[in-house]
Amino acid sequence: MTVTLLVRLRDWLLDTFTYDSGSSAAGAMADATRWGWLPALSGVSVGADQARAEHEKTLPGNRGMSA
């Protein structure tokens, strides 16, 4: 009985004061790589919209800001 109590106490102490972050770290890295491209993609789409708008202003026959 004493050995079982000591083993249970040791297991409880290990579970309480140690943390296994292997699975949590793997999940965090998966989320970062899964969603990390979104800011870059939104910047590209904003830049494309701005370029398209500027290009339409400079088309022949279009009297935009350059006229």
N, CA, C and O atoms as a printed pandas DataFrame, in Angstrom:
     atom_number atom_name residue_name chain_id  residue_number  x_coord  y_coord  z_coord
0              1         N          MET        A               1    0.814   -1.190    0.000
1              2        CA          MET        A               1    0.000    0.000    0.000
2              3         C          MET        A               1    0.863    1.260    0.000
3              4         O          MET        A               1    0.536    2.234   -0.679
4              5         N          THR        A               2    1.923    1.250    0.730
5              6        CA          THR        A               2    2.783    2.419    0.798
6              7         C          THR        A               2    3.420    2.718   -0.562
7              8         O          THR        A               2    3.554    3.876   -0.956
8              9         N          VAL        A               3    3.804    1.667   -1.263
9             10        CA          VAL        A               3    4.428    1.847   -2.570
10            11         C          VAL        A               3    3.410    2.429   -3.553
11            12         O          VAL        A               3    3.742    3.324   -4.331
12            13         N          THR        A               4    2.203    1.938   -3.523
13            14        CA          THR        A               4    1.162    2.436   -4.417
14            15         C          THR        A               4    0.866    3.907   -4.133
15            16         O          THR        A               4    0.689    4.702   -5.057
16            17         N          LEU        A               5    0.814    4.260   -2.855
17            18        CA          LEU        A               5    0.568    5.649   -2.488
18            19         C          LEU        A               5    1.700    6.554   -2.960
19            20         O          LEU        A               5    1.456    7.652   -3.458
20            21         N          LEU        A               6    2.931    6.094   -2.803
21            22        CA          LEU        A               6    4.080    6.898   -3.247
22            23         C          LEU        A               6    4.106    7.031   -4.775
23            24         O          LEU        A               6    4.449    8.086   -5.308
24            25         N          VAL        A               7    3.743    5.966   -5.458
25            26        CA          VAL        A               7    3.708    6.022   -6.926
26            27         C          VAL        A               7    2.620    6.980   -7.388
27            28         O          VAL        A               7    2.839    7.763   -8.312
28            29         N          ARG        A               8    1.464    6.928   -6.766
29            30        CA          ARG        A               8    0.388    7.836   -7.127
30            31         C          ARG        A               8    0.758    9.276   -6.819
31            32         O          ARG        A               8    0.434   10.176   -7.594
32            33         N          LEU        A               9    1.428    9.508   -5.702
33            34        CA          LEU        A               9    1.868   10.851   -5.350
34            35         C          LEU        A               9    2.893   11.366   -6.354
35            36         O          LEU        A               9    2.832   12.520   -6.777
36            37         N          ARG        A              10    3.831   10.507   -6.730
37            38        CA          ARG        A              10    4.828   10.898   -7.722
38            39         C          ARG        A              10    4.172   11.218   -9.059
39            40         O          ARG        A              10    4.516   12.216   -9.692
40            41         N          ASP        A              11    3.234   10.386   -9.495
41            42        CA          ASP        A              11    2.534   10.635  -10.756
42            43         C          ASP        A              11    1.745   11.936  -10.709
43            44         O          ASP        A              11    1.722   12.689  -11.682
44            45         N          TRP        A              12    1.102   12.198   -9.583
45            46        CA          TRP        A              12    0.344   13.435   -9.447
46            47         C          TRP        A              12    1.265   14.646   -9.506
47            48         O          TRP        A              12    0.948   15.635  -10.166
48            49         N          LEU        A              13    2.406   14.574   -8.820
49            50        CA          LEU        A              13    3.360   15.686   -8.844
50            51         C          LEU        A              13    3.905   15.921  -10.253
51            52         O          LEU        A              13    4.037   17.063  -10.692
52            53         N          LEU        A              14    4.215   14.843  -10.951
53            54        CA          LEU        A              14    4.715   14.991  -12.326
54            55         C          LEU        A              14    3.653   15.608  -13.235
55            56         O          LEU        A              14    3.961   16.480  -14.048
56            57         N          ASP        A              15    2.424   15.164  -13.103
57            58        CA          ASP        A              15    1.350   15.718  -13.930
58            59         C          ASP        A              15    1.060   17.172  -13.584
59            60         O          ASP        A              15    0.701   17.962  -14.457
60            61         N          THR        A              16    1.212   17.521  -12.326
61            62        CA          THR        A              16    0.899   18.872  -11.883
62            63         C          THR        A              16    1.979   19.875  -12.283
63            64         O          THR        A              16    1.668   20.986  -12.710
64            65         N          PHE        A              17    3.228   19.491  -12.148
65            66        CA          PHE        A              17    4.315   20.450  -12.323
66            67         C          PHE        A              17    5.109   20.296  -13.612
67            68         O          PHE        A              17    6.112   20.984  -13.801
68            69         N          THR        A              18    4.690   19.426  -14.481
69            70        CA          THR        A              18    5.338   19.313  -15.790
70            71         C          THR        A              18    4.266   19.444  -16.863
71            72         O          THR        A              18    3.088   19.180  -16.623
72            73         N          TYR        A              19    4.692   19.853  -18.034
73            74        CA          TYR        A              19    3.757   20.079  -19.132
74            75         C          TYR        A              19    4.368   19.556  -20.411
75            76         O          TYR        A              19    5.485   19.925  -20.772
76            77         N          ASP        A              20    3.648   18.712  -21.085
77            78        CA          ASP        A              20    4.102   18.180  -22.363
78            79         C          ASP        A              20    3.470   19.009  -23.473
79            80         O          ASP        A              20    2.274   18.890  -23.741
80            81         N          SER        A              21    4.261   19.833  -24.105
81            82        CA          SER        A              21    3.722   20.747  -25.115
82            83         C          SER        A              21    3.901   20.237  -26.531
83            84         O          SER        A              21    3.691   20.992  -27.480
84            85         N          GLY        A              22    4.275   19.001  -26.701
85            86        CA          GLY        A              22    4.516   18.482  -28.048
86            87         C          GLY        A              22    3.308   18.575  -28.951
87            88         O          GLY        A              22    3.410   19.083  -30.068
88            89         N          SER        A              23    2.181   18.100  -28.497
89            90        CA          SER        A              23    0.989   18.127  -29.348
90            91         C          SER        A              23    0.454   19.552  -29.498
91            92         O          SER        A              23   -0.060   19.910  -30.557
92            93         N          SER        A              24    0.570   20.363  -28.453
93            94        CA          SER        A              24    0.103   21.747  -28.553
94            95         C          SER        A              24    0.970   22.547  -29.520
95            96         O          SER        A              24    0.459   23.347  -30.304
96            97         N          ALA        A              25    2.268   22.333  -29.462
97            98        CA          ALA        A              25    3.165   23.054  -30.361
98            99         C          ALA        A              25    2.919   22.647  -31.811
99           100         O          ALA        A              25    2.952   23.487  -32.710
100          101         N          ALA        A              26    2.678   21.379  -32.031
101          102        CA          ALA        A              26    2.417   20.915  -33.393
102          103         C          ALA        A              26    1.118   21.529  -33.924
103          104         O          ALA        A              26    1.044   21.908  -35.093
104          105         N          GLY        A              27    0.108   21.627  -33.079
105          106        CA          GLY        A              27   -1.146   22.230  -33.488
106          107         C          GLY        A              27   -1.002   23.709  -33.784
107          108         O          GLY        A              27   -1.598   24.221  -34.732
108          109         N          ALA        A              28   -0.208   24.398  -32.971
109          110        CA          ALA        A              28    0.011   25.830  -33.187
110          111         C          ALA        A              28    0.763   26.072  -34.492
111          112         O          ALA        A              28    0.445   27.007  -35.226
112          113         N          MET        A              29    1.747   25.247  -34.782
113          114        CA          MET        A              29    2.486   25.400  -36.034
114          115         C          MET        A              29    1.593   25.102  -37.237
115          116         O          MET        A              29    1.706   25.755  -38.275
116          117         N          ALA        A              30    0.714   24.125  -37.099
117          118        CA          ALA        A              30   -0.202   23.817  -38.206
118          119         C          ALA        A              30   -1.132   24.999  -38.460
119          120         O          ALA        A              30   -1.396   25.342  -39.612
120          121         N          ASP        A              31   -1.630   25.625  -37.394
121          122        CA          ASP        A              31   -2.498   26.793  -37.570
122          123         C          ASP        A              31   -1.741   27.955  -38.188
123          124         O          ASP        A              31   -2.278   28.662  -39.041
124          125         N          ALA        A              32   -0.496   28.160  -37.766
125          126        CA          ALA        A              32    0.293   29.275  -38.297
126          127         C          ALA        A              32    0.572   29.088  -39.786
127          128         O          ALA        A              32    0.504   30.045  -40.557
128          129         N          THR        A              33    0.881   27.873  -40.185
129          130        CA          THR        A              33    1.151   27.662  -41.606
130          131         C          THR        A              33   -0.135   27.624  -42.410
131          132         O          THR        A              33   -0.133   27.950  -43.597
132          133         N          ARG        A              34   -1.228   27.231  -41.781
133          134        CA          ARG        A              34   -2.505   27.166  -42.499
134          135         C          ARG        A              34   -3.051   28.560  -42.771
135          136         O          ARG        A              34   -3.575   28.812  -43.857
136          137         N          TRP        A              35   -2.940   29.465  -41.810
137          138        CA          TRP        A              35   -3.547   30.785  -41.935
138          139         C          TRP        A              35   -2.527   31.905  -42.103
139          140         O          TRP        A              35   -2.925   33.063  -42.234
140          141         N          GLY        A              36   -1.253   31.616  -42.105
141          142        CA          GLY        A              36   -0.230   32.644  -42.189
142          143         C          GLY        A              36   -0.170   33.362  -43.527
143          144         O          GLY        A              36    0.387   34.457  -43.603
144          145         N          TRP        A              37   -0.713   32.794  -44.561
145          146        CA          TRP        A              37   -0.663   33.404  -45.891
146          147         C          TRP        A              37   -1.767   34.425  -46.096
147          148         O          TRP        A              37   -1.717   35.169  -47.076
148          149         N          LEU        A              38   -2.753   34.499  -45.229
149          150        CA          LEU        A              38   -3.878   35.406  -45.447
150          151         C          LEU        A              38   -3.492   36.883  -45.521
151          152         O          LEU        A              38   -3.975   37.568  -46.422
152          153         N          PRO        A              39   -2.657   37.412  -44.636
153          154        CA          PRO        A              39   -2.306   38.829  -44.764
154          155         C          PRO        A              39   -1.610   39.142  -46.091
155          156         O          PRO        A              39   -1.875   40.179  -46.700
156          157         N          ALA        A              40   -0.742   38.271  -46.531
157          158        CA          ALA        A              40   -0.058   38.505  -47.805
158          159         C          ALA        A              40   -1.044   38.474  -48.961
159          160         O          ALA        A              40   -0.944   39.284  -49.883
160          161         N          LEU        A              41   -1.979   37.567  -48.923
161          162        CA          LEU        A              41   -2.954   37.474  -50.000
162          163         C          LEU        A              41   -3.858   38.703  -50.035
163          164         O          LEU        A              41   -4.187   39.199  -51.113
164          165         N          SER        A              42   -4.257   39.193  -48.877
165          166        CA          SER        A              42   -5.116   40.373  -48.874
166          167         C          SER        A              42   -4.353   41.592  -49.384
167          168         O          SER        A              42   -4.937   42.448  -50.049
168          169         N          GLY        A              43   -3.061   41.684  -49.083
169          170        CA          GLY        A              43   -2.260   42.782  -49.605
170          171         C          GLY        A              43   -2.134   42.724  -51.116
171          172         O          GLY        A              43   -2.146   43.758  -51.785
172          173         N          VAL        A              44   -2.015   41.535  -51.649
173          174        CA          VAL        A              44   -1.929   41.374  -53.102
174          175         C          VAL        A              44   -3.240   41.769  -53.755
175          176         O          VAL        A              44   -3.236   42.419  -54.801
176          177         N          SER        A              45   -4.348   41.394  -53.165
177          178        CA          SER        A              45   -5.639   41.745  -53.780
178          179         C          SER        A              45   -5.893   43.244  -53.703
179          180         O          SER        A              45   -6.459   43.815  -54.635
180          181         N          VAL        A              46   -5.491   43.891  -52.619
181          182        CA          VAL        A              46   -5.645   45.350  -52.523
182          183         C          VAL        A              46   -4.763   46.033  -53.559
183          184         O          VAL        A              46   -5.195   46.974  -54.224
184          185         N          GLY        A              47   -3.527   45.560  -53.696
185          186        CA          GLY        A              47   -2.623   46.127  -54.691
186          187         C          GLY        A              47   -3.128   45.927  -56.101
187          188         O          GLY        A              47   -2.974   46.807  -56.948
188          189         N          ALA        A              48   -3.730   44.779  -56.365
189          190        CA          ALA        A              48   -4.280   44.522  -57.696
190          191         C          ALA        A              48   -5.446   45.459  -57.992
191          192         O          ALA        A              48   -5.568   45.962  -59.109
192          193         N          ASP        A              49   -6.298   45.694  -57.007
193          194        CA          ASP        A              49   -7.418   46.624  -57.202
194          195         C          ASP        A              49   -6.918   48.042  -57.458
195          196         O          ASP        A              49   -7.464   48.746  -58.308
196          197         N          GLN        A              50   -5.900   48.461  -56.740
197          198        CA          GLN        A              50   -5.352   49.805  -56.947
198          199         C          GLN        A              50   -4.707   49.919  -58.321
199          200         O          GLN        A              50   -4.868   50.930  -59.005
200          201         N          ALA        A              51   -3.982   48.889  -58.724
201          202        CA          ALA        A              51   -3.343   48.918  -60.042
202          203         C          ALA        A              51   -4.393   48.946  -61.145
203          204         O          ALA        A              51   -4.233   49.655  -62.139
204          205         N          ARG        A              52   -5.463   48.182  -60.976
205          206        CA          ARG        A              52   -6.531   48.173  -61.968
206          207         C          ARG        A              52   -7.190   49.549  -62.069
207          208         O          ARG        A              52   -7.480   50.019  -63.169
208          209         N          ALA        A              53   -7.423   50.184  -60.945
209          210        CA          ALA        A              53   -8.044   51.515  -60.955
210          211         C          ALA        A              53   -7.129   52.543  -61.618
211          212         O          ALA        A              53   -7.603   53.376  -62.390
212          213         N          GLU        A              54   -5.834   52.499  -61.330
213          214        CA          GLU        A              54   -4.896   53.436  -61.955
214          215         C          GLU        A              54   -4.780   53.172  -63.451
215          216         O          GLU        A              54   -4.658   54.107  -64.242
216          217         N          HIS        A              55   -4.816   51.916  -63.835
217          218        CA          HIS        A              55   -4.723   51.576  -65.252
218          219         C          HIS        A              55   -5.945   52.098  -66.018
219          220         O          HIS        A              55   -5.813   52.589  -67.140
220          221         N          GLU        A              56   -7.117   51.993  -65.420
221          222        CA          GLU        A              56   -8.326   52.496  -66.074
222          223         C          GLU        A              56   -8.269   54.003  -66.263
223          224         O          GLU        A              56   -8.835   54.528  -67.222
224          225         N          LYS        A              57   -7.594   54.704  -65.361
225          226        CA          LYS        A              57   -7.470   56.161  -65.483
226          227         C          LYS        A              57   -6.586   56.551  -66.663
227          228         O          LYS        A              57   -6.775   57.612  -67.258
228          229         N          THR        A              58   -5.630   55.702  -66.999
229          230        CA          THR        A              58   -4.665   56.055  -68.046
230          231         C          THR        A              58   -5.011   55.470  -69.410
231          232         O          THR        A              58   -4.221   55.606  -70.345
232          233         N          LEU        A              59   -6.161   54.826  -69.552
233          234        CA          LEU        A              59   -6.546   54.277  -70.849
234          235         C          LEU        A              59   -6.801   55.406  -71.841
235          236         O          LEU        A              59   -7.278   56.473  -71.453
236          237         N          PRO        A              60   -6.490   55.184  -73.114
237          238        CA          PRO        A              60   -6.775   56.212  -74.126
238          239         C          PRO        A              60   -8.273   56.511  -74.199
239          240         O          PRO        A              60   -9.102   55.602  -74.145
240          241         N          GLY        A              61   -8.598   57.769  -74.319
241          242        CA          GLY        A              61   -9.984   58.172  -74.408
242          243         C          GLY        A              61  -10.642   58.361  -73.050
243          244         O          GLY        A              61  -11.766   58.857  -72.964
244          245         N          ASN        A              62   -9.963   57.978  -72.016
245          246        CA          ASN        A              62  -10.499   58.155  -70.676
246          247         C          ASN        A              62   -9.944   59.449  -70.110
247          248         O          ASN        A              62   -8.728   59.606  -70.007
248          249         N          ARG        A              63  -10.800   60.365  -69.747
249          250        CA          ARG        A              63  -10.358   61.652  -69.209
250          251         C          ARG        A              63  -10.329   61.571  -67.689
251          252         O          ARG        A              63  -11.242   62.031  -67.002
252          253         N          GLY        A              64   -9.265   60.980  -67.191
253          254        CA          GLY        A              64   -9.129   60.865  -65.745
254          255         C          GLY        A              64   -8.361   62.031  -65.182
255          256         O          GLY        A              64   -8.500   63.150  -65.677
256          257         N          MET        A              65   -7.574   61.816  -64.188
257          258        CA          MET        A              65   -6.814   62.879  -63.530
258          259         C          MET        A              65   -5.717   63.435  -64.414
259          260         O          MET        A              65   -5.286   64.573  -64.229
260          261         N          SER        A              66   -5.254   62.631  -65.393
261          262        CA          SER        A              66   -4.148   63.096  -66.217
262          263         C          SER        A              66   -4.574   64.087  -67.283
263          264         O          SER        A              66   -3.711   64.682  -67.929
264          265         N          ALA        A              67   -5.854   64.289  -67.493
265          266        CA          ALA        A              67   -6.328   65.167  -68.560
266          267         C          ALA        A              67   -6.403   66.602  -68.133
267          268         O          ALA        A              67   -6.786   67.463  -68.926
